[in-house]
Every structure is written in C-alpha cells, then in structure tokens.
Amino acid sequence: MQELAMQPPRESGALSPPIYSVATIRAKEAFIIDMDGVIYHGNQLLPRVSEFLRWLVKEEKRFVFLTNSSERSPKELSQKMKRLGITVGEDHFYTSALSTAGFLASQKPGGTCFVIGEAGLTQALYAAGFSMNEVDPDFVVVGDTRSFGYEKLVRAIQAVKKGAKLICTNPDISMVGEGGMHPATGALVAPIELVTGKKAYTLGKPNPLMMRQALKMLKARREDTVIIGDRMDTDIIAGIESEITTCLVLSGVTSREELDQFAYQPSIILDGIADILPPPSRPASPVRGGPQTLK
C-alpha cells in the first residue's frame, strides 16, 4: 500500500496544512464515495472493492455513493452493482440527475424541459413533476448520454436562444470507461455555450447542493465524514469547499503527475480505495447463495 499524506505548500511563508493518515480515514463514521474510477471502470470492478464494502458494513459505517453520472437511476445503479457481484440498496445512491431535478423543482415547479440525456435523467425530472417539451421549454438540461447528435444540438441551441435556461447535470469533461477516456457532460454542453453565449448552471459535484444532500442522507456531521474520489476538479474540491476530509484515489482520472496543476491538495492520496482497509487484510470469505447484500 502506498500512502501519500498531504504535503505542506512549497511557497515560503505559507501555512502548513494538517497531515492525515489512513487511520484517520478509517475512523470516520460516514463515507461519501464516488463510483466511476473509484468503484469500477465501466463494467469492471476495481481490485478489492468488495472487501472494502464488506468492511464498511462490518464496522457499521454509514455510506452513500455520490456520482456525477446522470445516466442511471439509483435502481439501475443498484442493479449494475449486483451484476458486478455486490447487492446494495437503492437508498445508498444519489446522482447528479436527482440533484438537478430537485434544484429545478425549487426554481419552477411543474416546468418543462428539453433533455439531452439518458433514462436516469428523464426519470428524475418526471418524478419531480416536469414534462418534456421540444418546442419552447423552460429549461434545456444536458446530462451524460451516448446518443448525442447534431439534431439534438441544434434544437438545444435554438431553445436557449429563445429564452430557455441552460442546465448542466455535472461539469465533468471526461470519464474513465472501458478502453480509456470517454467524453462526459461538460464536453457535451460546451458547444451549446459557445454558440449561444450562455453559461450553463451546473449541478453535481462540486456544487454545494450535492454535498449538503449527501450529508442529509447520511445524517452525519461534516467533521465525521470523508469524501473519496478520483477527480481533483470535482470530488476533492467539493470536499474542501464543504469542509469535509478528502481522499484522492489514483485509480481514475487524476494522476500523480497532475497534482501540481492544482492550487489545493487532498487530505490524503492513495493508490486505490482498498488501501483504506486495515492491515493485515484478511482474504474475503466466499459468498454462498449469490452476491453479498450490503444493508
């Protein structure tokens, strides 16, 4: 296991930040955990993730998977985890789609949307009381999608030009998937912003609304919580701005070589989420009768 504690800034006269150890992370009562690049890559579970999740349950830790992906609903994410061999209840997931739907409902209850996104986003908007409108919507909402095309782009641009408010479910430019990097929502909303001259309001991490909802779900204080993620520009800055301990894992987007590009640093840096496990880690017990259920 390779553990990198947060190092003091190099500038003379700067204050030295506190040093965190893995033991400090283990002692936290509540865990906010990113998914892509932390738990899995695409449909591939990362090493010893199952063991880590069993440890959370054994130690009676509270945890929520907080993802900027808007593609899937909590039910679909639960089903995906089950296909990977782990059963986790739907109430352990909170997505940028849910955050977006909640925000829009507070702005214009019963409004209309033109959506560039997948089922997880449209389902969240329908559940929040919105209807779909491709002619004169109140909002143009852009989320993760694998069906982004020129026709949808033109409709979105025209709607924004007519006065629709531009909303983005998350700022991620890219994400790690099978075979390497894939474009994410931030890359999809960029051409709409460029053509219309309108800047999208962005939900998801690092928007504080997302972090507040996670703490509410966990019923935890920020002092007792850690956020674990693979991105400096979303996960780590979200934790810093919410005064939550941050743990960067190098199993996803941000590499060790890129750390100097940022004016802030995480509380601790680990190679992967399994490095949080206490030593010596015992081999995972065989699960009989199907995948393990995490309550």
C-alpha positions as CSV (number, residue, x, y, z in Angstrom):
1,M,0.0,0.0,0.0
2,Q,1.3,3.4,-0.9
3,E,0.1,6.3,1.2
4,L,0.8,9.9,0.5
5,A,-0.1,12.4,3.2
6,M,-0.9,15.9,2.2
7,Q,2.4,17.8,1.9
8,P,2.9,21.4,3.0
9,P,2.8,24.1,0.3
10,R,6.2,24.9,-1.3
11,E,5.8,28.7,-1.1
12,S,7.7,30.3,1.8
13,G,5.5,31.8,4.5
14,A,2.5,29.6,3.6
15,L,0.7,27.8,6.4
16,S,1.3,24.1,6.6
17,P,-1.9,22.1,6.3
18,P,-2.6,19.2,8.7
19,I,-1.3,15.7,7.9
20,Y,-3.8,12.9,7.6
21,S,-3.2,9.2,8.0
22,V,-5.1,6.2,6.7
23,A,-6.1,5.5,10.3
24,T,-7.8,8.9,10.4
25,I,-9.8,7.9,7.3
26,R,-10.8,4.6,8.8
27,A,-12.0,6.3,12.0
28,K,-14.6,8.4,10.1
29,E,-18.2,7.5,10.7
30,A,-19.6,8.4,7.3
31,F,-18.2,7.9,3.8
32,I,-19.2,9.7,0.6
33,I,-17.9,7.6,-2.3
34,D,-17.6,8.4,-5.9
35,M,-18.2,5.5,-8.3
36,D,-16.5,5.8,-11.8
37,G,-12.8,5.5,-11.3
38,V,-13.2,4.6,-7.6
39,I,-15.5,1.5,-7.5
40,Y,-15.3,0.4,-11.1
41,H,-14.2,1.3,-14.6
42,G,-17.1,0.7,-16.9
43,N,-18.2,-2.8,-16.2
44,Q,-15.0,-3.8,-14.4
45,L,-15.0,-3.8,-10.6
46,L,-11.7,-2.4,-9.2
47,P,-9.4,-4.6,-7.0
48,R,-10.7,-5.5,-3.5
49,V,-13.7,-3.2,-3.7
50,S,-16.0,-6.0,-2.5
51,E,-13.7,-6.4,0.5
52,F,-13.8,-2.7,1.3
53,L,-17.6,-2.6,1.1
54,R,-17.9,-5.6,3.4
55,W,-15.6,-3.7,5.8
56,L,-17.9,-0.7,5.8
57,V,-20.8,-2.9,6.7
58,K,-18.9,-4.8,9.4
59,E,-17.7,-1.6,11.0
60,E,-21.3,-0.1,10.8
61,K,-20.1,2.8,8.7
62,R,-22.7,5.0,7.0
63,F,-22.0,5.4,3.3
64,V,-23.5,6.8,0.1
65,F,-22.4,6.5,-3.5
66,L,-22.4,10.1,-4.8
67,T,-22.0,10.1,-8.6
68,N,-21.9,12.9,-11.1
69,S,-23.2,10.5,-13.7
70,S,-26.8,11.2,-14.7
71,E,-27.2,8.2,-17.0
72,R,-28.7,5.8,-14.5
73,S,-31.3,5.9,-11.7
74,P,-30.5,4.7,-8.2
75,K,-32.4,1.5,-9.1
76,E,-30.3,1.0,-12.2
77,L,-27.0,1.6,-10.3
78,S,-28.1,-0.9,-7.7
79,Q,-28.7,-3.4,-10.5
80,K,-25.3,-2.7,-12.0
81,M,-23.6,-3.3,-8.7
82,K,-25.5,-6.6,-8.4
83,R,-24.2,-7.7,-11.8
84,L,-20.7,-6.9,-10.5
85,G,-21.4,-9.2,-7.6
86,I,-22.5,-6.8,-4.8
87,T,-26.0,-6.1,-3.7
88,V,-26.5,-2.6,-2.4
89,G,-29.9,-0.9,-1.7
90,E,-31.2,1.9,-3.8
91,D,-31.1,4.2,-0.8
92,H,-27.3,4.2,-0.9
93,F,-27.1,6.1,-4.2
94,Y,-27.5,9.8,-5.1
95,T,-26.9,11.1,-8.6
96,S,-26.5,14.4,-10.3
97,A,-29.8,13.7,-12.1
98,L,-31.6,13.7,-8.7
99,S,-29.7,16.9,-7.7
100,T,-30.7,18.6,-10.9
101,A,-34.3,17.6,-10.7
102,G,-34.5,18.8,-7.1
103,F,-33.0,22.1,-8.0
104,L,-35.3,22.7,-10.9
105,A,-38.3,21.8,-8.9
106,S,-37.3,24.5,-6.4
107,Q,-37.0,27.0,-9.3
108,K,-40.0,26.3,-11.4
109,P,-42.4,23.6,-10.1
110,G,-44.2,21.8,-12.9
111,G,-41.9,23.3,-15.6
112,T,-40.9,21.9,-18.9
113,C,-37.6,20.6,-20.2
114,F,-35.8,19.7,-23.4
115,V,-33.4,16.9,-22.3
116,I,-30.1,15.7,-23.8
117,G,-29.5,12.7,-21.6
118,E,-30.4,9.2,-20.7
119,A,-33.3,7.5,-18.8
120,G,-31.8,8.2,-15.4
121,L,-32.2,12.0,-16.0
122,T,-35.6,12.0,-17.6
123,Q,-37.0,9.7,-14.9
124,A,-35.7,12.0,-12.2
125,L,-37.3,15.0,-14.0
126,Y,-40.6,13.2,-14.5
127,A,-40.6,12.2,-10.8
128,A,-40.1,15.9,-9.8
129,G,-43.1,16.9,-11.8
130,F,-41.6,18.1,-15.0
131,S,-42.8,17.3,-18.6
132,M,-40.8,17.2,-21.8
133,N,-41.1,19.9,-24.4
134,E,-39.0,20.2,-27.5
135,V,-40.7,23.4,-28.8
136,D,-40.5,26.1,-26.1
137,P,-39.1,24.5,-22.9
138,D,-38.4,26.4,-19.7
139,F,-35.0,24.6,-19.4
140,V,-32.5,22.8,-21.6
141,V,-31.0,20.1,-19.5
142,V,-27.8,18.4,-20.6
143,G,-26.5,15.2,-19.0
144,D,-24.4,12.2,-19.8
145,T,-25.6,10.4,-23.0
146,R,-24.3,8.0,-25.6
147,S,-26.7,9.4,-28.3
148,F,-25.5,12.9,-28.7
149,G,-26.2,14.1,-32.2
150,Y,-26.3,17.2,-34.4
151,E,-30.1,17.4,-34.5
152,K,-30.4,17.5,-30.7
153,L,-27.6,20.0,-30.5
154,V,-29.4,22.4,-32.9
155,R,-32.7,22.0,-31.0
156,A,-30.9,22.8,-27.7
157,I,-29.2,25.9,-29.2
158,Q,-32.5,27.2,-30.7
159,A,-34.4,26.7,-27.4
160,V,-31.7,28.5,-25.4
161,K,-31.7,31.4,-28.0
162,K,-35.5,31.6,-27.4
163,G,-35.0,32.0,-23.7
164,A,-34.8,28.5,-22.2
165,K,-32.3,28.3,-19.2
166,L,-29.3,26.1,-19.8
167,I,-28.7,23.5,-17.1
168,C,-25.8,21.0,-16.9
169,T,-26.0,18.0,-14.6
170,N,-22.3,18.0,-13.9
171,P,-19.1,19.7,-15.0
172,D,-17.1,16.5,-15.9
173,I,-15.3,16.9,-19.2
174,S,-14.2,13.3,-19.4
175,M,-14.7,10.0,-17.6
176,V,-12.8,6.7,-17.4
177,G,-14.5,3.9,-19.2
178,E,-13.7,0.6,-20.8
179,G,-10.9,1.2,-23.3
180,G,-9.9,4.6,-21.9
181,M,-11.3,8.1,-21.7
182,H,-14.8,8.9,-22.8
183,P,-16.4,12.4,-23.2
184,A,-18.7,13.5,-20.3
185,T,-21.4,16.1,-19.8
186,G,-19.1,19.1,-19.6
187,A,-17.8,18.3,-23.1
188,L,-21.4,18.0,-24.4
189,V,-22.7,21.2,-23.1
190,A,-19.7,23.2,-24.3
191,P,-20.8,23.7,-27.9
192,I,-24.2,25.0,-26.7
193,E,-22.5,27.5,-24.5
194,L,-20.2,28.6,-27.3
195,V,-22.9,29.1,-29.9
196,T,-25.5,30.8,-27.6
197,G,-23.1,32.8,-25.4
198,K,-24.9,31.5,-22.4
199,K,-23.2,29.8,-19.5
200,A,-24.9,26.7,-18.1
201,Y,-25.8,26.5,-14.4
202,T,-24.1,23.3,-13.3
203,L,-25.3,20.9,-10.7
204,G,-23.4,17.8,-9.4
205,K,-20.1,17.9,-7.6
206,P,-18.6,20.3,-6.7
207,N,-21.9,22.2,-6.3
208,P,-22.5,22.5,-2.6
209,L,-26.1,21.4,-3.1
210,M,-24.9,17.9,-3.9
211,M,-22.7,17.7,-0.8
212,R,-25.4,19.0,1.5
213,Q,-27.8,16.4,0.2
214,A,-25.3,13.6,0.8
215,L,-24.8,14.7,4.4
216,K,-28.5,14.8,4.9
217,M,-28.8,11.2,3.6
218,L,-26.0,10.1,5.9
219,K,-27.4,12.0,8.9
220,A,-23.8,12.9,9.5
221,R,-21.7,15.9,10.5
222,R,-19.1,17.1,8.1
223,E,-16.4,16.6,10.8
224,D,-17.3,12.8,10.9
225,T,-17.3,12.4,7.1
226,V,-14.8,11.7,4.3
227,I,-15.3,12.0,0.6
228,I,-13.4,9.5,-1.6
229,G,-13.0,10.3,-5.3
230,D,-10.7,10.2,-8.3
231,R,-11.0,13.7,-9.6
232,M,-9.4,16.8,-8.1
233,D,-11.7,19.2,-10.0
234,T,-14.9,17.7,-8.7
235,D,-14.6,15.3,-5.8
236,I,-11.7,16.8,-3.9
237,I,-12.7,20.5,-4.4
238,A,-16.3,19.6,-3.4
239,G,-15.0,18.2,-0.1
240,I,-12.6,21.1,0.5
241,E,-15.3,23.7,-0.1
242,S,-17.7,21.8,2.2
243,E,-15.1,21.4,4.9
244,I,-15.1,17.6,4.6
245,T,-11.9,15.4,4.8
246,T,-10.9,14.4,1.3
247,C,-9.3,11.2,0.0
248,L,-8.0,11.1,-3.6
249,V,-7.5,7.7,-5.2
250,L,-5.3,7.4,-8.2
251,S,-7.4,4.6,-9.8
252,G,-9.3,7.0,-12.0
253,V,-8.9,10.4,-13.8
254,T,-6.4,12.4,-11.8
255,S,-2.8,11.1,-11.9
256,R,0.0,11.8,-9.6
257,E,1.8,13.9,-12.2
258,E,-1.2,16.2,-12.5
259,L,-1.4,17.2,-8.8
260,D,0.9,20.2,-9.2
261,Q,-1.6,21.7,-11.6
262,F,-4.0,22.5,-8.7
263,A,-3.8,25.2,-6.1
264,Y,-5.3,22.9,-3.5
265,Q,-4.5,19.4,-2.3
266,P,-6.5,16.5,-0.8
267,S,-6.2,15.4,2.8
268,I,-4.6,12.1,1.7
269,I,-3.7,10.4,-1.5
270,L,-4.0,6.6,-2.0
271,D,-3.5,4.3,-5.0
272,G,-7.0,2.8,-4.6
273,I,-9.9,2.6,-2.2
274,A,-8.7,-0.8,-0.9
275,D,-5.7,0.9,0.7
276,I,-8.1,2.1,3.4
277,L,-8.6,-1.5,4.6
278,P,-6.8,-2.2,7.9
279,P,-3.7,-4.4,7.8
280,P,-3.4,-7.2,7.7
281,S,-6.3,-7.6,5.4
282,R,-7.9,-10.9,5.6
283,P,-8.9,-12.8,2.4
284,A,-12.6,-12.2,1.6
285,S,-14.8,-15.1,2.8
286,P,-16.5,-17.0,0.0
287,V,-20.1,-15.8,-0.5
288,R,-22.6,-18.6,-0.9
289,G,-26.0,-18.4,-2.5
290,G,-25.4,-15.3,-4.6
291,P,-23.9,-11.9,-4.2
292,Q,-23.4,-10.3,-0.8
293,T,-26.0,-7.9,0.4
294,L,-25.0,-4.6,1.9
295,K,-27.6,-3.0,4.1
